[in-house]
Amino acid sequence: MSQAQTYRQQNTYRTRERAGYNARPRTNRRRASESGLTARDRQHLLMMLVVAGLLGIIIIITTAFSATINYKNNQLQNDITVLEGEVEALEIEIQSANNIAAIEQKASKDLGMKYAEGNSYVVLSSEGNSKNDNFAAKLKNNAYGQ
């Protein structure tokens, strides 16, 4: 094609546009892909996929958090069971230690105590010239034989 023909062809398109109709072939701006989805549809699907992914991640995180709390709860329940057993053992030990026979045995063997005889007692008097004037000193003197 010569330059003159090309110029005339372009000029005719311009004059037809001014007249109110376009001689150029119309192109569909919303082209459908082979699957029949438009660009806007694909964008909506992508956003829905992102939202679904975020919901899945949130569910996984909450499940992991609840599993951690459940594990700690089970550990505390086991600790409570162990402590209850220890409390029961201590209560039994207290009951056996409160027994009079056990108290007498501990006093005689471990502490070296003896039963008092019928006429063994200490007499404190305020008479006489004692070097110890107070009660505690007199008791100590009588107890240790000083």
Secondary structure, DSSP 8 states (H G I E B T S, - for coil): --HHHHHHHHHHHHHHHHHT---S----SS---TTS--HHHHHHHHHHHHHHHHHHHHHHHHHHHHHHHHHHHHHHHHHHHHHHHHHHHHHHHHHHHTSHHHHHHHHHHTS------TT------S-S--S--SHHHHHHHHHHT-
